[in-house]
Amino acid sequence: MQYFLKEEMPLVKGGCVKRFKEHLNPRNSRIVALNKPTSVENKQWYFRRYIKVLPNAGEIVFFDRSWYNRAVVEPVMGFCTKEQYLKFMTQVPEFEHLLYEDRLIIIKFWFSISKEEQKKRFDSRLKNKLKQWKFSPVDLKGQELWEDYTHYKEEMFSKTHNGFSPWIIVKTNDKKNARLESMRYVLSQFDYPKKGESGIPLSPDPNVILRYHRNVVQIDI
């Protein structure tokens, strides 16, 4: 059973998920992009709405954002209480370990870009009338609250990175390169028929694809 969990810096996620998905069999792969929790969901166990969309046997699920909203975006933007945040940070490693024990393969990507690159992408999107709808109030706060995001991001890495569901950092401002190298990483993790016969290197660039280590001083570019 294969399960890809994705969480990225703003303005990277959707396009990368699309590139991963576009040539896969739609019968056994799908994208999950949950909306804001309803009033009913807000009173339920936080992970409940995610459990309902987990993959079936032999299926790949891409999360365009995930439960890790509660680790970074929600505390920065005041969308959750401190108690809810602390409870999540305690429960999420245990929750992911249960998935791992049930043979789900979890791949967590963090696409790291510089503050300057993020602003460049924000400005480009705001100028494009066909893409303005993608820009949210949360995105608007991305630059202003950069240091707060960095703090919670580092807390997330240090408390939720482990052997059974490690964080994989994709560190480059080049959007195409980030997508290609993340695909190489995924392909390198599995055995499948005719693997390597295309002649295209499957080993990701170690300067772009980095496994998080607690002694890393600076993640972002």
Backbone as JSON, one array per atom type, in Angstrom:
{
  "sequence": "MQYFLKEEMPLVKGGCVKRFKEHLNPRNSRIVALNKPTSVENKQWYFRRYIKVLPNAGEIVFFDRSWYNRAVVEPVMGFCTKEQYLKFMTQVPEFEHLLYEDRLIIIKFWFSISKEEQKKRFDSRLKNKLKQWKFSPVDLKGQELWEDYTHYKEEMFSKTHNGFSPWIIVKTNDKKNARLESMRYVLSQFDYPKKGESGIPLSPDPNVILRYHRNVVQIDI",
  "N": [[0.84, -1.18, 0.0], [0.57, 2.19, -0.86], [1.32, 5.49, 0.1], [1.37, 8.83, -0.2], [2.3, 11.64, 1.44], [2.01, 15.06, 1.42], [3.46, 18.21, 2.02], [4.03, 21.59, 1.8], [5.88, 24.68, 1.22], [4.03, 27.74, 0.64], [2.55, 28.18, -2.62], [3.86, 26.19, -4.02], [2.87, 23.62, -3.84], [0.37, 22.75, -5.31], [0.97, 22.71, -8.11], [3.1, 20.88, -8.22], [1.93, 18.51, -7.28], [0.13, 18.11, -9.35], [1.88, 17.54, -11.49], [3.02, 15.14, -10.64], [0.77, 13.52, -10.73], [-0.36, 13.53, -13.33], [0.32, 11.57, -15.29], [-0.32, 9.16, -14.2], [-2.24, 6.17, -13.52], [-5.6, 6.81, -13.28], [-7.31, 5.13, -11.91], [-6.1, 4.06, -9.7], [-4.97, 6.11, -8.26], [-5.2, 9.25, -6.63], [-6.04, 12.67, -5.74], [-6.13, 14.45, -2.71], [-7.59, 17.22, -1.38], [-8.56, 18.83, 1.1], [-11.22, 20.92, 2.25], [-11.77, 23.84, 4.37], [-12.35, 22.9, 7.75], [-15.63, 21.82, 8.75], [-18.24, 23.01, 11.01], [-19.07, 20.81, 12.42], [-16.95, 19.01, 12.02], [-14.96, 20.37, 13.35], [-15.45, 19.75, 15.96], [-14.8, 17.15, 16.2], [-12.42, 14.42, 16.56], [-9.23, 15.42, 15.54], [-7.88, 14.03, 13.43], [-9.83, 12.57, 12.2], [-11.26, 13.3, 9.8], [-9.3, 12.98, 7.93], [-8.71, 10.28, 8.0], [-10.84, 9.16, 6.67], [-10.2, 9.49, 4.0], [-7.94, 8.09, 3.41], [-5.67, 5.89, 1.58], [-6.81, 3.04, -0.33], [-6.01, -0.49, -0.63], [-3.13, -0.84, -2.63], [-3.33, 1.68, -3.72], [-2.49, 5.07, -4.52], [-2.31, 8.07, -2.79], [-2.3, 11.54, -2.98], [-1.71, 14.2, -0.91], [-2.73, 17.4, -1.04], [-1.7, 19.72, 0.73], [-2.1, 18.86, 4.18], [-2.67, 17.04, 7.27], [-0.72, 18.42, 8.56], [-1.18, 21.1, 8.47], [-1.98, 21.95, 10.94], [0.35, 22.01, 12.33], [1.86, 24.17, 11.47], [0.63, 26.33, 9.76], [-1.89, 26.79, 11.08], [-1.3, 27.46, 13.9], [0.26, 29.75, 13.45], [-1.49, 31.5, 12.16], [-3.49, 31.69, 14.01], [-5.58, 29.87, 13.96], [-6.03, 27.72, 15.54], [-6.07, 26.61, 18.98], [-3.59, 26.91, 21.61], [-3.58, 24.63, 23.16], [-4.79, 22.75, 21.42], [-2.85, 22.69, 19.43], [-0.58, 21.65, 20.83], [-1.57, 19.15, 21.58], [-1.91, 17.99, 19.08], [0.8, 17.86, 18.19], [1.78, 15.97, 19.93], [0.26, 13.73, 19.31], [0.56, 13.21, 16.53], [3.0, 11.76, 15.71], [2.42, 9.24, 16.81], [0.06, 8.59, 15.49], [0.94, 8.44, 12.82], [2.67, 6.32, 13.09], [0.93, 4.22, 13.54], [-0.22, 4.06, 11.0], [2.01, 3.32, 9.54], [2.54, 0.8, 10.69], [0.42, -0.53, 9.64], [1.24, -0.91, 7.12], [1.26, 1.21, 5.36], [2.92, 3.43, 3.25], [4.62, 6.3, 3.93], [5.44, 9.39, 2.62], [6.9, 12.4, 3.17], [7.17, 15.54, 1.97], [8.93, 18.62, 2.09], [8.93, 21.52, 0.42], [11.35, 23.73, -0.03], [11.85, 27.15, -0.3], [13.34, 30.38, -0.9], [12.75, 33.46, 0.93], [12.71, 35.64, -0.76], [12.19, 34.45, -3.24], [9.65, 33.45, -2.75], [8.17, 35.86, -2.51], [8.49, 36.81, -5.11], [7.01, 34.92, -6.53], [4.49, 35.3, -5.42], [3.94, 37.95, -6.3], [3.92, 37.55, -9.06], [1.72, 35.87, -9.36], [-0.38, 37.51, -8.48], [-0.47, 39.34, -10.52], [-1.4, 37.93, -12.62], [-4.4, 37.37, -14.02], [-5.68, 34.98, -14.44], [-4.77, 33.41, -12.44], [-5.15, 34.61, -10.03], [-7.18, 33.79, -8.34], [-6.13, 31.76, -6.87], [-4.73, 32.87, -4.86], [-4.65, 33.43, -1.46], [-5.82, 34.83, 1.74], [-4.14, 33.75, 3.66], [-1.82, 33.27, 2.2], [-1.13, 35.88, 1.72], [-0.18, 36.7, 4.15], [2.18, 35.38, 4.3], [4.77, 36.51, 3.8], [4.91, 38.56, 5.7], [4.75, 37.17, 8.11], [6.95, 35.51, 8.14], [9.08, 34.77, 9.9], [7.69, 33.67, 12.04], [6.47, 31.48, 10.79], [8.81, 30.07, 10.21], [9.74, 29.4, 12.77], [7.69, 27.62, 13.75], [7.81, 25.72, 11.78], [10.37, 24.59, 12.17], [9.97, 23.49, 14.7], [8.07, 21.57, 14.02], [9.57, 19.87, 12.31], [11.55, 18.9, 14.11], [10.07, 17.48, 15.97], [8.48, 15.66, 14.6], [9.88, 14.27, 12.72], [11.11, 11.12, 11.9], [12.23, 7.65, 11.79], [10.3, 6.04, 10.49], [8.61, 7.79, 9.18], [10.05, 10.01, 7.73], [11.05, 13.47, 7.22], [11.49, 14.89, 4.06], [13.47, 17.2, 2.58], [13.14, 19.43, -0.04], [15.22, 21.35, -1.6], [15.42, 24.05, -3.32], [15.15, 26.9, -5.48], [14.34, 26.61, -8.01], [11.62, 25.73, -9.76], [10.95, 23.68, -11.64], [13.14, 21.95, -11.36], [12.81, 21.2, -8.68], [10.46, 19.69, -8.82], [11.2, 17.59, -10.57], [13.32, 16.37, -9.15], [12.05, 15.56, -6.8], [10.36, 13.65, -7.85], [12.25, 11.8, -8.75], [13.21, 10.99, -6.28], [10.97, 9.63, -5.17], [10.65, 7.54, -7.04], [13.05, 6.22, -6.61], [12.62, 4.93, -4.25], [11.17, 2.61, -4.5], [10.7, -0.75, -5.74], [10.07, -1.89, -8.98], [8.71, -3.3, -12.06], [11.02, -3.32, -14.77], [12.55, -1.27, -13.82], [14.9, 1.32, -14.07], [15.56, 0.76, -16.69], [15.14, 2.72, -18.57], [17.31, 4.32, -18.73], [17.52, 6.77, -17.58], [18.82, 8.56, -14.89], [17.91, 7.66, -11.6], [18.59, 8.33, -9.06], [18.24, 10.89, -6.76], [19.39, 14.33, -6.8], [21.74, 15.03, -4.4], [22.2, 17.58, -3.49], [19.85, 18.84, -3.64], [17.75, 17.2, -2.74], [17.24, 16.5, 0.51], [17.51, 14.73, 3.5], [15.91, 15.46, 6.5], [17.79, 16.56, 9.29], [18.37, 16.79, 12.73], [20.44, 18.4, 13.47], [20.68, 20.32, 11.58], [21.21, 23.65, 10.76], [20.15, 25.68, 9.14], [17.4, 25.47, 7.1], [15.96, 26.69, 4.98], [16.65, 28.4, 1.87]],
  "CA": [[0.0, 0.0, 0.0], [1.42, 3.36, -0.99], [0.64, 6.68, 0.61], [2.26, 9.97, -0.27], [1.82, 12.78, 2.22], [2.76, 16.2, 0.94], [3.26, 19.48, 2.73], [5.05, 22.45, 1.21], [5.76, 26.13, 1.35], [2.99, 28.25, -0.24], [2.73, 28.36, -4.05], [4.6, 25.09, -4.63], [2.18, 22.35, -3.69], [-0.59, 22.33, -6.32], [1.62, 22.4, -9.38], [3.91, 19.67, -8.09], [1.0, 17.39, -7.21], [-0.4, 17.93, -10.7], [2.9, 16.88, -12.32], [3.1, 13.75, -10.18], [-0.46, 12.78, -10.99], [-0.93, 13.62, -14.66], [0.54, 10.39, -16.11], [-0.64, 7.97, -13.42], [-3.54, 5.55, -13.75], [-6.59, 7.42, -12.38], [-8.05, 4.12, -11.15], [-5.44, 3.74, -8.43], [-4.3, 7.29, -7.7], [-6.11, 10.39, -6.49], [-5.57, 13.83, -4.98], [-7.01, 14.89, -1.63], [-7.39, 18.62, -1.0], [-9.72, 19.08, 1.95], [-11.6, 22.3, 2.52], [-11.78, 24.25, 5.77], [-13.24, 22.02, 8.53], [-16.97, 22.3, 9.07], [-18.49, 23.17, 12.44], [-19.14, 19.45, 12.97], [-15.59, 18.46, 12.01], [-14.17, 21.07, 14.37], [-15.72, 19.14, 17.26], [-14.37, 15.76, 16.12], [-10.97, 14.17, 16.65], [-8.62, 16.15, 14.41], [-7.47, 13.17, 12.32], [-10.95, 11.78, 11.69], [-11.6, 13.58, 8.41], [-8.22, 12.48, 7.07], [-8.81, 8.83, 7.97], [-11.85, 8.79, 5.68], [-9.68, 9.59, 2.63], [-6.69, 7.34, 3.3], [-5.71, 5.02, 0.4], [-7.15, 1.62, -0.31], [-4.87, -1.35, -0.99], [-2.59, -0.61, -3.96], [-3.69, 3.01, -4.18], [-1.63, 6.2, -4.16], [-3.05, 9.29, -2.47], [-1.5, 12.75, -2.82], [-2.36, 15.22, -0.09], [-2.4, 18.79, -1.36], [-1.77, 20.07, 2.15], [-2.4, 17.65, 4.95], [-2.9, 17.34, 8.69], [0.34, 19.29, 9.07], [-1.66, 22.47, 8.61], [-2.06, 22.26, 12.37], [1.7, 22.17, 12.88], [2.49, 25.42, 11.05], [-0.29, 27.4, 9.35], [-2.93, 27.09, 12.07], [-0.83, 28.25, 15.05], [0.74, 31.07, 13.01], [-2.64, 32.33, 11.8], [-4.45, 31.72, 15.1], [-6.72, 29.04, 13.61], [-6.19, 26.69, 16.57], [-5.61, 27.04, 20.31], [-2.31, 26.33, 22.02], [-3.87, 23.26, 23.61], [-5.01, 21.93, 20.23], [-1.55, 22.54, 18.78], [0.26, 20.75, 21.62], [-2.16, 17.81, 21.48], [-1.57, 17.48, 17.75], [2.22, 17.54, 18.11], [1.97, 14.74, 20.69], [-0.44, 12.61, 18.7], [0.85, 12.92, 15.13], [3.93, 10.64, 15.5], [1.74, 7.99, 17.14], [-0.9, 8.35, 14.41], [1.68, 7.99, 11.63], [3.23, 5.0, 13.37], [-0.17, 3.27, 13.3], [-0.32, 3.89, 9.55], [3.21, 2.57, 9.14], [2.34, -0.59, 11.1], [-0.58, -1.1, 8.74], [1.92, -1.05, 5.84], [1.17, 2.39, 4.5], [4.21, 4.1, 3.05], [4.43, 7.74, 4.07], [6.53, 10.24, 2.13], [6.59, 13.78, 3.53], [8.04, 16.51, 1.31], [8.86, 20.06, 2.36], [9.59, 22.23, -0.67], [11.93, 24.9, 0.61], [12.24, 28.26, -1.17], [13.76, 31.56, -0.16], [11.74, 34.5, 1.14], [12.69, 36.46, -1.98], [11.52, 33.67, -4.28], [8.22, 33.41, -2.41], [7.6, 37.15, -2.88], [8.46, 36.87, -6.58], [5.89, 34.09, -6.99], [3.28, 36.0, -5.0], [3.73, 39.09, -7.19], [3.58, 37.02, -10.37], [0.36, 35.34, -9.31], [-1.32, 38.62, -8.36], [-0.54, 40.04, -11.81], [-2.03, 37.03, -13.59], [-5.83, 37.29, -13.71], [-6.11, 33.58, -14.48], [-4.25, 32.71, -11.26], [-5.41, 35.39, -8.82], [-8.09, 33.06, -7.45], [-5.33, 30.86, -6.05], [-4.08, 33.66, -3.8], [-5.53, 33.48, -0.29], [-5.35, 35.7, 2.84], [-3.02, 33.08, 4.32], [-0.65, 33.55, 1.37], [-0.8, 37.3, 1.88], [0.56, 36.84, 5.41], [3.39, 34.57, 4.23], [5.97, 37.32, 3.92], [4.86, 39.31, 6.96], [4.93, 36.26, 9.25], [7.98, 34.54, 7.74], [9.83, 34.29, 11.06], [6.78, 32.8, 12.8], [6.39, 30.22, 10.03], [10.1, 29.38, 10.37], [9.76, 28.83, 14.13], [6.8, 26.45, 13.85], [8.34, 24.71, 10.85], [11.48, 23.9, 12.83], [9.37, 22.67, 15.75], [7.46, 20.43, 13.35], [10.62, 18.94, 11.88], [12.25, 18.28, 15.22], [9.18, 16.61, 16.75], [7.74, 14.7, 13.78], [10.8, 13.53, 11.85], [11.52, 9.85, 12.49], [12.64, 6.64, 10.83], [9.21, 5.46, 9.71], [8.0, 8.84, 8.35], [11.0, 11.13, 7.77], [10.83, 14.64, 6.39], [12.41, 15.04, 2.94], [13.54, 18.6, 2.2], [13.46, 19.71, -1.45], [15.8, 22.68, -1.36], [15.81, 24.77, -4.53], [14.2, 27.9, -5.95], [13.96, 26.23, -9.37], [10.38, 24.96, -9.63], [11.04, 22.46, -12.45], [14.12, 21.07, -10.73], [12.21, 20.67, -7.46], [9.51, 18.66, -9.2], [11.91, 16.44, -11.12], [14.11, 15.68, -8.12], [11.13, 14.88, -5.89], [9.92, 12.44, -8.56], [13.37, 10.85, -8.68], [13.25, 10.42, -4.93], [9.89, 8.65, -5.02], [10.98, 6.37, -7.87], [14.19, 5.51, -6.03], [12.21, 4.26, -3.01], [10.37, 1.41, -4.77], [11.08, -1.68, -6.8], [8.97, -2.1, -9.92], [9.18, -3.9, -13.31], [11.8, -2.53, -15.73], [13.16, -0.11, -13.16], [16.23, 1.68, -14.53], [15.8, 0.42, -18.09], [15.02, 3.92, -19.41], [18.61, 4.98, -18.81], [17.46, 8.05, -16.87], [19.23, 8.38, -13.49], [16.82, 7.75, -10.63], [19.09, 8.83, -7.78], [18.05, 12.34, -6.7], [20.54, 15.19, -6.54], [21.87, 15.22, -2.94], [22.22, 19.01, -3.17], [18.47, 19.31, -3.69], [16.95, 16.33, -1.89], [17.94, 16.34, 1.78], [16.76, 14.17, 4.62], [16.05, 16.37, 7.63], [18.59, 16.15, 10.44], [18.14, 17.74, 13.83], [21.56, 19.31, 13.63], [20.68, 21.3, 10.5], [21.01, 24.99, 11.32], [19.31, 26.48, 8.25], [16.73, 24.67, 6.09], [15.61, 27.5, 3.81], [17.74, 28.87, 1.05]],
  "C": [[0.88, 1.24, 0.0], [0.65, 4.62, -0.62], [1.62, 7.83, 0.61], [1.64, 11.15, 0.44], [2.66, 13.99, 1.86], [2.43, 17.45, 1.73], [4.37, 20.41, 2.29], [4.89, 23.91, 1.6], [4.69, 26.61, 0.39], [3.45, 28.41, -1.69], [3.59, 27.28, -4.7], [3.7, 23.88, -4.8], [1.33, 21.91, -4.87], [0.05, 21.91, -7.62], [2.42, 21.12, -9.33], [3.02, 18.43, -8.04], [0.45, 17.08, -8.6], [0.59, 17.18, -11.58], [3.09, 15.42, -11.92], [1.95, 12.93, -10.74], [-0.8, 12.61, -12.47], [-0.72, 12.38, -15.54], [0.3, 9.08, -15.35], [-2.03, 7.44, -13.78], [-4.56, 6.15, -12.78], [-7.38, 6.42, -11.55], [-7.4, 3.83, -9.8], [-4.61, 4.9, -7.88], [-5.3, 8.44, -7.66], [-5.47, 11.48, -5.64], [-6.61, 14.17, -3.91], [-6.63, 16.32, -1.26], [-8.61, 19.05, -0.19], [-9.95, 20.58, 2.16], [-11.46, 22.6, 4.01], [-12.74, 23.34, 6.56], [-14.6, 22.65, 8.78], [-17.12, 22.46, 10.58], [-18.56, 21.81, 13.14], [-17.74, 18.86, 13.07], [-14.72, 19.11, 13.07], [-14.35, 20.48, 15.77], [-15.29, 17.67, 17.31], [-12.88, 15.65, 16.4], [-10.32, 14.7, 15.39], [-8.35, 15.26, 13.2], [-8.64, 12.45, 11.63], [-11.24, 12.04, 10.21], [-10.52, 13.14, 7.43], [-8.28, 10.95, 6.95], [-9.77, 8.38, 6.88], [-11.31, 8.79, 4.25], [-8.33, 8.91, 2.46], [-6.79, 6.34, 2.14], [-6.21, 3.62, 0.69], [-5.93, 0.82, -0.72], [-4.43, -1.07, -2.43], [-2.85, 0.77, -4.53], [-2.68, 4.05, -3.7], [-2.51, 7.42, -3.9], [-2.05, 10.43, -2.28], [-2.29, 13.75, -1.99], [-1.84, 16.6, -0.49], [-2.69, 19.59, -0.09], [-2.3, 18.85, 2.89], [-2.72, 18.03, 6.38], [-1.82, 18.23, 9.28], [0.0, 20.77, 8.98], [-1.65, 22.9, 10.07], [-0.67, 22.45, 12.99], [2.3, 23.54, 12.56], [1.45, 26.52, 10.78], [-1.26, 27.78, 10.46], [-2.41, 27.85, 13.29], [-0.33, 29.64, 14.65], [-0.44, 32.01, 12.78], [-3.69, 32.4, 12.9], [-5.7, 30.91, 14.83], [-6.93, 27.88, 14.6], [-5.69, 27.24, 17.9], [-4.26, 26.4, 20.61], [-2.49, 24.89, 22.46], [-4.07, 22.32, 22.43], [-3.69, 21.66, 19.51], [-0.68, 21.53, 19.52], [-0.26, 19.31, 21.56], [-1.81, 17.18, 20.14], [-0.11, 17.04, 17.69], [2.56, 16.27, 18.9], [1.41, 13.54, 19.94], [0.05, 12.24, 17.3], [1.91, 11.82, 14.92], [3.29, 9.28, 15.79], [0.76, 7.61, 16.04], [-0.18, 7.81, 13.18], [2.32, 6.63, 11.86], [2.17, 3.92, 13.19], [-0.33, 3.01, 11.81], [0.84, 3.04, 9.03], [3.06, 1.08, 9.5], [1.31, -1.3, 10.22], [-0.09, -1.12, 7.29], [1.63, 0.08, 4.86], [2.54, 3.04, 4.44], [3.98, 5.6, 3.02], [5.66, 8.48, 3.55], [6.12, 11.69, 2.37], [7.63, 14.71, 2.9], [7.83, 17.9, 1.9], [9.64, 20.76, 1.25], [10.05, 23.59, -0.14], [12.35, 25.93, -0.43], [12.63, 29.45, -0.3], [12.6, 32.55, -0.02], [11.59, 35.36, -0.11], [11.95, 35.75, -3.11], [10.01, 33.59, -4.01], [7.54, 34.72, -2.82], [7.48, 37.29, -4.4], [7.27, 36.09, -7.12], [4.55, 34.71, -6.6], [2.94, 37.12, -6.0], [3.3, 38.63, -8.58], [2.14, 36.52, -10.42], [-0.67, 36.47, -9.25], [-1.49, 39.38, -9.67], [-1.26, 39.22, -12.87], [-3.49, 36.83, -13.22], [-6.36, 35.86, -13.71], [-5.67, 32.81, -13.24], [-4.55, 33.44, -9.95], [-6.3, 34.65, -7.82], [-7.35, 32.13, -6.51], [-4.72, 31.56, -4.84], [-5.05, 33.85, -2.63], [-5.0, 34.47, 0.75], [-4.17, 35.09, 3.59], [-1.73, 33.33, 3.55], [-0.18, 34.98, 1.59], [0.04, 37.53, 3.14], [1.91, 36.12, 5.37], [4.67, 35.35, 4.43], [6.03, 38.02, 5.28], [5.19, 38.42, 8.15], [6.0, 35.2, 8.98], [8.7, 33.94, 8.94], [8.97, 33.36, 11.92], [6.63, 31.45, 12.12], [7.67, 29.4, 10.24], [10.18, 28.7, 11.73], [8.92, 27.56, 14.2], [7.24, 25.34, 12.9], [9.46, 23.9, 11.5], [10.97, 23.02, 13.97], [8.75, 21.41, 15.15], [8.5, 19.4, 12.93], [11.21, 18.18, 13.07], [11.39, 17.27, 15.98], [8.48, 15.54, 15.92], [8.59, 13.98, 12.75], [11.24, 12.26, 12.56], [11.83, 8.84, 11.4], [11.53, 6.11, 9.95], [8.45, 6.5, 8.87], [8.89, 10.08, 8.39], [10.54, 12.3, 6.91], [11.91, 14.71, 5.32], [12.35, 16.5, 2.48], [13.94, 18.71, 0.74], [13.92, 21.17, -1.49], [16.3, 23.3, -2.67], [14.73, 25.78, -4.88], [13.69, 27.58, -7.35], [12.78, 25.28, -9.32], [10.46, 23.64, -10.41], [11.99, 21.46, -11.83], [13.57, 20.42, -9.47], [11.26, 19.52, -7.79], [10.21, 17.4, -9.71], [12.66, 15.66, -10.05], [13.21, 14.98, -7.1], [10.58, 13.62, -6.54], [11.02, 11.37, -8.54], [13.42, 10.17, -7.31], [12.2, 9.34, -4.75], [10.22, 7.38, -5.8], [12.11, 5.55, -7.28], [13.8, 4.68, -4.81], [11.5, 2.93, -3.24], [11.01, 0.53, -5.83], [9.86, -1.91, -7.68], [9.55, -2.66, -11.23], [9.89, -2.9, -14.22], [12.41, -1.27, -15.11], [14.57, 0.1, -13.67], [16.49, 1.43, -16.0], [15.72, 1.63, -19.02], [16.36, 4.61, -19.61], [18.65, 6.32, -18.11], [17.85, 7.81, -15.41], [18.05, 8.58, -12.54], [17.28, 8.26, -9.26], [18.95, 10.35, -7.74], [19.34, 13.08, -6.39], [20.64, 15.45, -5.03], [21.97, 16.68, -2.53], [20.82, 19.61, -3.15], [17.58, 18.52, -2.73], [17.73, 16.01, -0.62], [17.01, 15.71, 2.8], [16.98, 15.07, 5.83], [16.9, 15.74, 8.73], [18.45, 17.22, 11.51], [19.29, 18.71, 14.04], [21.66, 20.34, 12.5], [20.36, 22.68, 11.07], [20.03, 25.78, 10.46], [18.74, 25.58, 7.16], [16.49, 25.48, 4.82], [16.84, 28.05, 3.13], [18.15, 30.29, 1.48]]
}
